Amino acid sequence: MAAVKISVEFPSVVYREGPAKVLELARAIEAIGFDDLAMFDHVVMGYPTETRRAPMYPPQMPILEALVTLGFVAAATERVTLSTEVLVLPQRQPVLVAKQVSTLDTLSGGRMRLGVGVGWQEAEYVALGEDYARRGRTMDEAIRLLRAAWADERIDERGERFAAEAIAMEPKSPQGASLPIWVGGSAPAALRRAGELGDGWMGMLAGSDDDVRSMMDTIRRHADAAGRDPAAIEMQAMLAPPPNDRGGKDFYADLDRVVARAEHVRELGFGWLAINATAIFQAGARSVGDMVERLDAVHARLRAALG
């Protein structure tokens, strides 16, 4: 059985210790032996109002911009792949995203992996001037536009929302058309999108094992119906809930629990798993030094168990 690949979702909170500490943690993630460094994405977080419920996260939660931060840490690393988990693509202009990601791939030596999702926060779409109600259609259109920008010498791609006709985007990055796009989300549309358009699925383990297997099977059925190889769609699962509840905050305090969960994820058929380093912070590792020590321990235990 192939070794499971392990991604670390990078904790924006470390900015409080200064830029040098951000780079220190990125270098440590690579040196420890993790396969991937991922950035969480939100541009703004809304306050609750008379017409809007409180968001999933506190409005004051610090969130570094994903692509800028990946560019910053790309210059300080050499091997670890760089990804978004996930970029809220429909609220961003896709031609610009194509250029940003292609540039990151070029300057990192072909290490980019783009995770995308539709998000959940209407207030963020409003602040960025995009239509929350049509985010799914925008997402499908944007993915196709990204592919064209990375692959075609002459780009001619017209949809309902965007038109990119008779233009060129150079230079083409090392991965070019093969730059992987992974789709996040568990809604039926997200599963369809992962099968039809994605190279992988970034999933959350919500529901029973049967529910998770059903979602994986649904993705593969959509891939087959689209004339794609279902076995080529890779799968990643976050080991723990986001650290906005007690379960997420306590999870990484118990390495036996972490290993048991990882072994279960592999048994379900996931070839990738993700570690949420913000949850490690919430579990008590309050400095970069503490986080490095805990990440090293988590990695050692996981590699011993998973290969």
N, C-alpha and C positions, 0 to 999 in steps of 0.2 A: 504494500500500500504506500502511495506517495506521501511524503511528509506534508502536513498541513502548513500553509503559509499564514503568517501572523502579522496583522496590521495594528499599529498603535494610533488611535485617534488623539491628536496632539492637543494638550490643554492650553487654551489661550491665557488662562490665569497666570501663567509663568511670566507674562510680560511685566508683572509687578516687580520682579527681581531685576529687570533691565534687559536690553537687547542681547548682551553677552550671554546671559543665562538661557535665553531662548535658543541660541546657537549651541550652547553646552548640552542642553537636553536633546536637541536634534542629533548632535554627534553621538551622544550616548545611546540613543535608540538604535543608531546604525551599528555602533561598536558592540553592543550587547548581542546583536544578531537578528533583530527583527527584520522582516522582509519589506515592510511598507510603513510610511509615515503619512497619516491622513489628516486633513483639516476639515473641521465642522464649518458650516456656512449659515450665517444670518447677517444681514447688513444692518438692520435695526430691529428693536424689540418694542412692541407697543405697550403702553400703559392701559389698564382697564379704564373704560369710560362708561357713561350711562348707556351706551348702545353697543359696547364691546366687552366681552368677558376678559378676565385676566389671561395672559398668554401662558403657554406651557412652561416657560422659564421666566425668572424675574426680569423686569425691564432693565435693571442695572447689570445683568450678567455680562461680563467682559467677553467679547468675541472679536478676535483679530480677523481682518479680511483674508479669506482663504487663499486666493491666488497670489496676492502680494506676499503673504507669509511663506508660501511654498517657494516663491522665488528667492526669498531671503535665506531659507534653510538649504535650498538647492546648492548654493555657492559654498556651503560648509559641509556638504556630504558628497559621497562618491558612488555608493552602491545602492542604498535603500531606495525603493520606488516611492513616488510622491503621488498622493491622490486626494480627492475631495470626497467627503462622506457626510452628506452629499451636497453638491452645489445646487442651489434652487435655480435651475436653468431658465424656466419661463419668465422670471422677473428680470432677466439680464438680456442684453442685446446679443444675439448669437454670433453675428459676424465678429464682433469684438471679442467674445469669449473664444471663438475659434482662433483668433490671432494670439490672444493671451496664452492659451493652452499650448498652441503650437510653438510659441516662443519659449515657454517653460520646458517643453520637450527638447527643443534645440539646445538650450543652454544647460540642461541637466544631462545631456547625453542620452536622450531617449528613455527617461525614467517616469514619464507621466502616465497616470491612470485616472480617467475622469469619471467620478461617480456623480450622477445627476438625479434629482427628484423634483416633484412639483411643489413641495412645501405644504404648509398648513395655515399660514398667517396672512389673512387678507390685508391687514394694515400695512404689512411690508410691501405687498404688491402696490397698494395705493401710493405709498411714499416713493416708490420707484417708477410710478407712472405706467404700470402694466395692469392688465385685466385679469383679475383672479378667477372670474367665472369661466374663462376660456383657457385656463392654464394647461389642461391636458392636450388640447389641439395645438397650442403653442409649443408644448414640449416635443411632440412628434415632429413638427415642422422644424424645430431648432436642431434636433438630432440629425435629421437628414441634411440640413445646411452645414453642420459641423463636418460631417463625412465628406461632403462635396468640397468644402474649403481645404481640407487636409489632403484630398486625393487628386482633384481635377486641376489641370493646367489652366483651363478656362472654366470659370464657375458660372453656370446658368441654372439658377435654382429659384423658382417663384412659387410662393404659397399664398395662403390667405393673409398672413400677417407680415411676411418678409419677402423682399425681392432682391436677389443678388444676381444681376444679369450682366454678362460680358465683362466680368472682372477677374482679376488674378490675385492670389495671396501667396506671396513668397517671403522667405524661403520655406520649402516643405521641410518638416521636421524629420528626425531620424525614423520615427515610427510611421509617419505619414498616415495613410489610410488605415493602417493597423493599430493606430493609437486606440487603446481600449476604452469603451464607454460602458460603464456599469450603471444599472438602473436600481434605484432604491424605492421602497414602498411595498405595501402588501395589499393595496386595493386591486380589484380586478383589472383596471386599466393599467396599473403599474406592472402586473404580472404579464399582461398581453404585450406591453411595451418591451419588457425585458426579453421575452421570447422572440418578438418580431425584429427588434432594433438593437438590442443590447449584446455586449460581449459577456456580461455577467450580471448577477443579481446581488444587491446588498440588502439582506433581509434582517428583520427583527424576529426573534423567536416568540411570537405572540400566539397564544392558544395552545392546543394539545399537539403532541407529536403527529397525530393524523392530520391536523390542520396544516402543519408545516410541510409534511410530505405532499399534501394535496396542492399547496401553492407551488412547490417545486415541480410537480407533475404538470400543473397547468402551464407553467413557463415552457416546459419542454414540448407540450402539445402545440402551443402557439409557434414555437420555433419550427416544428415539423410542418405545420400548416403553411408557414411562410417559405418553405423550401430550404430551411437551414438545418444544420446538424444539431439536434437537441443536446448531444453529449458535449458539444463545444461550449455551451453556456456554462460559465463557472458560477459558483455559489459561495457567498460569504455571509456569516452571521455574527452579529454583536453578541458577546458572551453574557452581558448583563443589561438590564434596563438602563436608560439614561439616568444620570445621578440626580434626578429631581424628586426621588422618593426614597423611603428608608431602605428598600431593597437594593437600589442602585448604590446608595452611599455606603452600605455595609459589605457589599459583595467581595471586594478585593482584600478585605481584612482576613479572609479565611482561604488560604491557598488550596487546601483540600477541596473546598467547594468550587474554586476556580477550575482545578484540574478535572473534577468530575463533570462539570458543565462542558468543558472543552472536549472530553472524550465522548460525551453524549452528542455534541455538535458533529463530530466526525462520523459517529454511527449513523446520524441522519443523512449523511452524504455531502456535507459541506467540505470543500477543499481549502477554504479560507476562514479564519476567524478574526475578530477585531477586539482589541483591548481598549477600553475607554479610560484614558489616563486622567480625565477630569474626575471620574469616579474614584480613581486611586487617590487623588488629592482630597476628595471628600471623605475617603476612608481613613484619613489621618496623615498622609504624606504631604506635608504643607510647604516644603521647600523643594527646589530642583534636586538638591542632594538626596533628600528623602525619596523623591519620586524615582530617581535613577536606581537607588538601592532596591526599591520595591519592584520596579520593572525588571531588574536583573533577576530577582528571586522568582518572579512570575514566569519569566522566559525560561529559566533553568528547569523549573518544574514542568512547564508545558512541553519543552523539547524532550525531556526524559519520558514523558507520557506519550507524546505524539510523533516523535521522530524529528 
